[in-house]
Amino acid sequence: MSIEAAFAAPLWRWSGESAWHFLTVPEAVSDDIRSCVEPGPGFGSVRVTVTVGASTWETSVFPDAKSGRYLLPVKAGVRRKERIEDGDEVDVHLVVHV
C-alpha cells in the first residue's frame, strides 16, 4: 500500500550548524501519513519516493514535534540540479511507502 500526494511548499534551511534544507509536508498530508503508519522504533521516520522537477529520489520524512507535520529533507544535489534555493516554492510529488 502507498499514499500519493502532490503539494507545493517553500524550501527552508535548518537553523542549526548543518546545511540541511527541508520542505514541510502540509498538515492534511501529514495526517494521512500518520493515520497509515504503525508506530515503530526510532524517531518515526517513514520511507518515501519524491519527485521534484526532473529529479526523483528515495528518502525518509520524519515528524517534527514543534509543527506536528512531517519534514522532507532536500539534498544539495537536487537543489543544484533543480535550481531551487531557500524560500523558493517547490512542487512535490510524494509517494509514501506504508
DSSP file with accessible surface (Angstrom, degrees, kcal/mol):
  #  RESIDUE AA STRUCTURE BP1 BP2  ACC     N-H-->O    O-->H-N    N-H-->O    O-->H-N    TCO  KAPPA ALPHA  PHI   PSI    X-CA   Y-CA   Z-CA
    1    1 A M              0   0  164      0, 0.0    97,-1.6     0, 0.0     2,-0.3   0.000 360.0 360.0 360.0 148.0    0.0    0.0    0.0
    2    2 A S  E     -A   97   0A  58     95,-0.2     2,-0.4     2,-0.0    95,-0.2  -0.976 360.0-136.0-146.8 160.4    1.1    3.6   -0.6
    3    3 A I  E     -A   96   0A  23     93,-1.9    93,-3.4    -2,-0.3     2,-0.4  -0.967  19.8-161.8-114.5 133.4   -0.1    7.1   -0.3
    4    4 A E  E     +A   95   0A 125     -2,-0.4     2,-0.3    91,-0.2    91,-0.2  -0.948  14.6 168.3-117.0 140.9    0.5    9.6   -3.1
    5    5 A A  E     -A   94   0A  19     89,-2.4    89,-3.3    -2,-0.4     2,-0.4  -0.996  21.5-156.4-148.7 146.8    0.3   13.3   -2.7
    6    6 A A  E     +A   93   0A  81     -2,-0.3     2,-0.3    87,-0.2    87,-0.2  -0.983  30.8 145.9-121.6 135.5    1.2   16.4   -4.7
    7    7 A F  E     -A   92   0A  23     85,-2.1    85,-3.3    -2,-0.4     2,-0.4  -0.974  39.3-126.6-157.8 167.1    1.8   19.7   -3.0
    8    8 A A  E     +A   91   0A  42     -2,-0.3    83,-0.2    83,-0.2    81,-0.1  -0.971  32.3 163.9-121.2 139.7    3.8   22.9   -3.1
    9    9 A A  E     -A   90   0A   6     81,-1.8    81,-2.8    -2,-0.4     2,-0.2  -0.989  38.8-101.6-152.0 150.5    5.9   24.2   -0.1
   10   10 A P  E     -A   89   0A  67      0, 0.0    14,-0.5     0, 0.0     2,-0.3  -0.526  35.3-122.4 -75.9 140.9    8.7   26.7    0.5
   11   11 A L  E     -D   23   0B   1     77,-2.4    76,-3.6    74,-0.4     2,-0.3  -0.644  36.3-178.4 -78.5 137.4   12.2   25.4    0.9
   12   12 A W  E     -D   22   0B  76     10,-2.4    10,-2.9    -2,-0.3     2,-0.4  -0.970  23.1-124.4-140.3 154.8   13.8   26.4    4.1
   13   13 A R  E     -D   21   0B 122     -2,-0.3     8,-0.2     8,-0.2     7,-0.1  -0.835  30.3-111.1-102.5 136.0   17.2   25.9    5.8
   14   14 A W        -     0   0  109      6,-2.9    -1,-0.0    -2,-0.4     6,-0.0  -0.332  23.1-135.2 -58.9 138.9   17.6   24.3    9.3
   15   15 A S  S    S+     0   0  124      4,-0.1    -1,-0.1     2,-0.0     4,-0.0   0.534  75.8  90.7 -81.3  -2.8   18.8   27.0   11.7
   16   16 A G  S    S-     0   0   34      4,-0.1    -3,-0.0     1,-0.1     0, 0.0   0.023 100.5 -81.7 -79.3-168.6   21.5   24.7   13.3
   17   17 A E  S    S+     0   0  201      2,-0.1    -1,-0.1     0, 0.0    -2,-0.0   0.773 105.1  83.1 -67.9 -28.5   25.1   24.3   12.3
   18   18 A S  S    S-     0   0   43      1,-0.1    -2,-0.0     2,-0.0     0, 0.0  -0.301  80.3-129.1 -75.5 165.1   24.3   21.9    9.5
   19   19 A A        +     0   0   53     -6,-0.1     2,-0.1     2,-0.1    -1,-0.1  -0.054  51.9 150.3-103.0  29.9   23.2   23.0    6.0
   20   20 A W        -     0   0  139     -7,-0.1    -6,-2.9    53,-0.0     2,-0.4  -0.414  29.4-158.4 -65.7 139.3   20.1   20.8    5.8
   21   21 A H  E     -D   13   0B  16     53,-0.4    53,-2.7    -8,-0.2     2,-0.3  -0.941  13.4-175.5-119.3 144.7   17.2   22.1    3.8
   22   22 A F  E     -DE  12  73B  10    -10,-2.9   -10,-2.4    -2,-0.4     2,-0.4  -0.912  25.7-145.9-137.5 159.9   13.6   20.9    4.2
   23   23 A L  E     -DE  11  72B   0     49,-2.2    49,-3.0    -2,-0.3     2,-0.6  -0.976  28.5-130.7-118.5 137.9   10.1   21.1    2.9
   24   24 A T  E     - E   0  71B  32    -14,-0.5    47,-0.2    -2,-0.4     3,-0.1  -0.815  21.1-129.2 -91.5 122.0    7.3   20.9    5.4
   25   25 A V        -     0   0    0     45,-2.7    45,-0.3    -2,-0.6     5,-0.1  -0.503  35.4-101.4 -68.7 132.2    4.7   18.4    4.4
   26   26 A P     >  -     0   0   36      0, 0.0     4,-2.9     0, 0.0    44,-0.2  -0.126  29.4-110.7 -55.7 155.6    1.2   20.0    4.6
   27   27 A E  H  > S+     0   0  115      1,-0.2     4,-2.7     2,-0.2     5,-0.2   0.890 115.4  50.9 -56.5 -46.4   -1.0   19.2    7.5
   28   28 A A  H  > S+     0   0   67      2,-0.2     4,-2.0     1,-0.2    -1,-0.2   0.909 113.5  44.9 -62.9 -40.6   -3.5   17.2    5.6
   29   29 A V  H  > S+     0   0   17      2,-0.2     4,-2.6     1,-0.2    -2,-0.2   0.916 112.2  52.2 -69.6 -41.0   -0.8   15.0    4.0
   30   30 A S  H  X S+     0   0    0     -4,-2.9     4,-2.7     1,-0.2    -2,-0.2   0.915 109.0  50.8 -59.5 -41.5    1.0   14.6    7.4
   31   31 A D  H  X S+     0   0   73     -4,-2.7     4,-2.2    -5,-0.2    -1,-0.2   0.906 109.2  50.9 -62.8 -41.6   -2.3   13.5    8.9
   32   32 A D  H  X S+     0   0   85     -4,-2.0     4,-0.9     2,-0.2    -2,-0.2   0.919 111.8  47.2 -61.6 -43.7   -2.8   10.9    6.1
   33   33 A I  H >X S+     0   0    0     -4,-2.6     3,-1.1     1,-0.2     4,-1.0   0.958 112.1  49.6 -61.7 -49.9    0.8    9.6    6.7
   34   34 A R  H 3< S+     0   0   98     -4,-2.7     3,-0.5     1,-0.3    -1,-0.2   0.865 107.9  54.3 -58.3 -36.8    0.3    9.4   10.4
   35   35 A S  H 3< S+     0   0   92     -4,-2.2    -1,-0.3     1,-0.2    -2,-0.2   0.716 114.4  40.4 -73.6 -18.7   -3.0    7.6   10.1
   36   36 A C  H << S+     0   0   47     -3,-1.1     2,-0.5    -4,-0.9    -1,-0.2   0.466  97.9  86.4-107.9  -4.6   -1.5    4.8    7.9
   37   37 A V     <  -     0   0   45     -4,-1.0    61,-0.1    -3,-0.5     3,-0.0  -0.854  69.2-137.9-104.7 130.9    1.8    4.3    9.7
   38   38 A E        -     0   0  171     -2,-0.5    -2,-0.1     1,-0.1    -3,-0.0  -0.690  32.6-106.1 -83.3 134.6    2.2    2.0   12.6
   39   39 A P        +     0   0  132      0, 0.0    -1,-0.1     0, 0.0    -5,-0.0  -0.328  53.8 162.6 -58.8 137.9    4.3    3.3   15.4
   40   40 A G        -     0   0   53      1,-0.2     4,-0.1     2,-0.1    -3,-0.0  -0.754  39.4 -54.6-141.7-169.5    7.7    1.6   15.5
   41   41 A P  S >  S+     0   0  132      0, 0.0     3,-0.5     0, 0.0    -1,-0.2  -0.221  95.2  31.0 -70.1 165.0   11.2    2.0   16.8
   42   42 A G  T 3  S-     0   0   75      1,-0.2    -2,-0.1     2,-0.1     0, 0.0  -0.447 114.4 -44.1  87.3-158.9   13.3    5.1   16.2
   43   43 A F  T 3  S-     0   0  143     -2,-0.1    -1,-0.2     1,-0.0     0, 0.0   0.204  86.4 -92.2-101.3  16.3   12.0    8.6   15.8
   44   44 A G    <   +     0   0   30     -3,-0.5    -2,-0.1     1,-0.2    17,-0.1   0.709  62.8 166.9  90.2  20.7    9.1    7.9   13.5
   45   45 A S        -     0   0   59     17,-0.2     2,-0.4    15,-0.1    17,-0.2  -0.343  19.5-154.5 -68.9 153.1   10.7    8.3   10.0
   46   46 A V  E     -B   61   0A   8     15,-2.7    15,-2.5    -9,-0.0     2,-0.1  -0.997  17.3-117.8-132.8 130.0    8.7    7.0    7.1
   47   47 A R  E     +B   60   0A 124     -2,-0.4    50,-2.2    50,-0.3     2,-0.3  -0.444  41.5 170.2 -70.0 137.7   10.2    5.9    3.7
   48   48 A V  E     -BC  59  96A   0     11,-2.8    11,-2.2    48,-0.2     2,-0.4  -0.953  33.8-135.7-142.9 159.4    9.1    7.9    0.7
   49   49 A T  E     -BC  58  95A  28     46,-2.5    46,-2.7    -2,-0.3     2,-0.4  -0.984  30.6-164.3-114.5 132.0    9.9    8.4   -3.0
   50   50 A V  E     -BC  57  94A   0      7,-3.1     7,-2.2    -2,-0.4     2,-0.4  -0.932  13.5-165.9-122.6 140.2   10.0   12.1   -4.0
   51   51 A T  E     +BC  56  93A  41     42,-2.5    42,-2.2    -2,-0.4     2,-0.4  -0.995  11.2 170.3-125.0 126.6    9.9   13.8   -7.4
   52   52 A V  E >   -B   55   0A   6      3,-2.6     3,-2.5    -2,-0.4    40,-0.1  -0.984  69.1 -46.3-130.1 116.5   10.8   17.5   -7.7
   53   53 A G  T 3  S-     0   0   57     38,-0.4    29,-0.1    -2,-0.4    37,-0.0  -0.357 125.0 -20.0  59.7-126.2   11.1   18.6  -11.3
   54   54 A A  T 3  S+     0   0   79     -2,-0.1     2,-0.5    -3,-0.1    -1,-0.3   0.374 119.3  97.5 -93.2   4.1   13.1   16.0  -13.2
   55   55 A S  E <   +B   52   0A   8     -3,-2.5    -3,-2.6    23,-0.1     2,-0.4  -0.830  46.0 177.5-102.0 129.7   14.7   14.6  -10.0
   56   56 A T  E     +B   51   0A  87     -2,-0.5     2,-0.3    -5,-0.2    -5,-0.2  -0.996  12.8 155.8-127.8 133.9   13.3   11.5   -8.3
   57   57 A W  E     -B   50   0A  21     -7,-2.2    -7,-3.1    -2,-0.4     2,-0.4  -0.969  37.5-116.5-151.4 163.3   14.9   10.0   -5.2
   58   58 A E  E     +B   49   0A 129     -2,-0.3     2,-0.2    -9,-0.2    -9,-0.2  -0.877  48.3 130.9-105.4 138.2   14.2    7.9   -2.1
   59   59 A T  E     -B   48   0A  30    -11,-2.2   -11,-2.8    -2,-0.4     2,-0.4  -0.797  48.3 -95.3-156.9-162.5   14.5    9.3    1.4
   60   60 A S  E     -B   47   0A  24    -13,-0.3     2,-0.3    -2,-0.2   -13,-0.2  -0.976  17.3-146.0-130.9 146.5   12.5    9.5    4.6
   61   61 A V  E     -B   46   0A   0    -15,-2.5   -15,-2.7    -2,-0.4    11,-0.2  -0.808  21.9-162.7 -99.2 153.5   10.2   12.1    6.0
   62   62 A F  E     -F   71   0B  53      9,-1.7     9,-2.7    -2,-0.3   -17,-0.2  -0.986  22.6 -99.0-140.4 151.3   10.2   12.4    9.8
   63   63 A P  E     -F   70   0B  49      0, 0.0     2,-0.6     0, 0.0     7,-0.2  -0.399  24.4-146.8 -72.2 142.1    7.8   14.0   12.3
   64   64 A D     >  -     0   0   38      5,-2.8     4,-2.7     1,-0.1     5,-0.4  -0.943   2.1-158.3-107.0 113.6    8.5   17.5   13.6
   65   65 A A  T  4 S+     0   0  107     -2,-0.6    -1,-0.1     1,-0.2     5,-0.0   0.842  89.7  56.2 -61.4 -32.9    7.3   17.8   17.2
   66   66 A K  T  4 S+     0   0  200      1,-0.2    -1,-0.2    -3,-0.1    -2,-0.0   0.934 121.9  22.5 -67.2 -47.0    7.1   21.5   17.0
   67   67 A S  T  4 S-     0   0   56      2,-0.2    -2,-0.2    -3,-0.1    -1,-0.2   0.654  94.1-129.8 -95.5 -19.8    4.8   21.8   14.0
   68   68 A G  S  < S+     0   0   38     -4,-2.7     2,-0.2     1,-0.3    -3,-0.1   0.570  74.7 106.0  78.4   7.7    3.1   18.4   14.2
   69   69 A R  S    S-     0   0   90     -5,-0.4    -5,-2.8    -7,-0.0    -1,-0.3  -0.661  75.8-100.4-111.9 171.4    3.9   17.8   10.5
   70   70 A Y  E     - F   0  63B  13    -45,-0.3   -45,-2.7    -7,-0.2     2,-0.4  -0.651  30.1-140.4 -90.0 150.3    6.4   15.7    8.6
   71   71 A L  E     -EF  24  62B   2     -9,-2.7    -9,-1.7    -2,-0.3   -47,-0.2  -0.922   6.6-155.1-112.3 138.7    9.7   17.2    7.3
   72   72 A L  E     -E   23   0B   0    -49,-3.0   -49,-2.2    -2,-0.4     2,-0.2  -0.947  13.3-141.7-114.4 112.6   11.1   16.3    3.9
   73   73 A P  E     -E   22   0B  12      0, 0.0     2,-0.5     0, 0.0   -51,-0.3  -0.519   9.2-157.0 -73.3 143.0   14.9   16.8    3.5
   74   74 A V        -     0   0    0    -53,-2.7   -53,-0.4    -2,-0.2    -2,-0.0  -0.962  16.8-136.5-123.2 111.8   16.1   18.0    0.1
   75   75 A K    >>  -     0   0  110     -2,-0.5     4,-2.2     1,-0.1     3,-0.5  -0.222  19.8-111.3 -72.3 158.2   19.7   17.2   -0.6
   76   76 A A  H 3> S+     0   0   34      1,-0.2     4,-2.8     2,-0.2     5,-0.2   0.855 114.0  58.0 -56.9 -41.0   22.2   19.6   -2.2
   77   77 A G  H 3> S+     0   0   37      1,-0.2     4,-2.5     2,-0.2    -1,-0.2   0.891 109.0  45.1 -60.2 -39.2   22.4   17.7   -5.5
   78   78 A V  H <> S+     0   0    8     -3,-0.5     4,-2.9     2,-0.2    -1,-0.2   0.925 111.4  52.6 -69.6 -43.2   18.7   18.0   -6.1
   79   79 A R  H  X>S+     0   0   43     -4,-2.2     5,-2.2     1,-0.2     4,-0.5   0.917 113.8  43.8 -59.9 -41.9   18.7   21.7   -5.1
   80   80 A R  H ><5S+     0   0  180     -4,-2.8     3,-0.8     3,-0.2    -1,-0.2   0.949 115.3  47.0 -66.7 -50.3   21.5   22.4   -7.6
   81   81 A K  H 3<5S+     0   0  131     -4,-2.5    -2,-0.2     1,-0.2    -1,-0.2   0.895 120.3  38.2 -60.1 -41.2   20.0   20.3  -10.4
   82   82 A E  H 3<5S-     0   0   46     -4,-2.9    -1,-0.2    -5,-0.2    -2,-0.2   0.430 106.3-127.9 -91.1  -1.1   16.6   21.8  -10.0
   83   83 A R  T <<5 +     0   0  213     -3,-0.8     2,-0.4    -4,-0.5    -3,-0.2   0.917  53.9 151.8  54.5  51.7   17.9   25.3   -9.2
   84   84 A I      < +     0   0   22     -5,-2.2     2,-0.3    -6,-0.2    -1,-0.2  -0.908  19.3 180.0-115.0 143.6   16.0   25.8   -6.0
   85   85 A E    >   -     0   0  140     -2,-0.4     3,-2.6     1,-0.1   -74,-0.4  -0.839  43.4 -55.1-132.7 170.9   17.0   27.9   -3.1
   86   86 A D  T 3  S+     0   0   81     -2,-0.3   -74,-0.2     1,-0.3    -1,-0.1  -0.146 124.1  18.5 -47.4 132.8   15.8   28.9    0.4
   87   87 A G  T 3  S+     0   0   57    -76,-3.6    -1,-0.3     1,-0.3     2,-0.1   0.204  89.8 133.4  89.1 -15.4   12.3   30.5    0.1
   88   88 A D    <   -     0   0   62     -3,-2.6   -77,-2.4   -78,-0.1     2,-0.5  -0.446  61.2-120.4 -68.9 140.4   11.5   29.0   -3.3
   89   89 A E  E     -A   10   0A 121    -79,-0.2     2,-0.5    -2,-0.1    -1,-0.1  -0.718  34.1-158.8 -79.1 124.5    8.1   27.4   -3.7
   90   90 A V  E     -A    9   0A   4    -81,-2.8   -81,-1.8    -2,-0.5     2,-0.5  -0.927  12.6-140.0-116.4 128.3    8.7   23.8   -4.7
   91   91 A D  E     -A    8   0A 122     -2,-0.5   -38,-0.4   -83,-0.2     2,-0.4  -0.756  29.5-170.5 -85.0 129.4    6.2   21.5   -6.4
   92   92 A V  E     -A    7   0A   6    -85,-3.3   -85,-2.1    -2,-0.5     2,-0.5  -0.950  24.6-162.8-127.1 139.1    6.5   18.0   -4.9
   93   93 A H  E     -AC   6  51A  68    -42,-2.2   -42,-2.5    -2,-0.4     2,-0.4  -0.995  24.1-170.6-116.3 123.1    5.1   14.6   -5.8
   94   94 A L  E     -AC   5  50A   1    -89,-3.3   -89,-2.4    -2,-0.5     2,-0.5  -0.954  16.4-169.1-121.7 129.6    5.4   12.3   -2.8
   95   95 A V  E     -AC   4  49A  24    -46,-2.7   -46,-2.5    -2,-0.4     2,-0.5  -0.988  13.4-156.6-116.8 119.6    4.8    8.5   -2.6
   96   96 A V  E     -AC   3  48A   1    -93,-3.4   -93,-1.9    -2,-0.5     2,-0.8  -0.844   8.1-144.1 -98.7 126.7    4.7    7.2    1.0
   97   97 A H  E      A    2   0A  84    -50,-2.2   -50,-0.3    -2,-0.5   -95,-0.2  -0.814 360.0 360.0 -94.8 106.7    5.5    3.5    1.4
   98   98 A V              0   0   62    -97,-1.6   -61,-0.1    -2,-0.8   -52,-0.0  -0.801 360.0 360.0-117.5 360.0    3.4    2.1    4.1
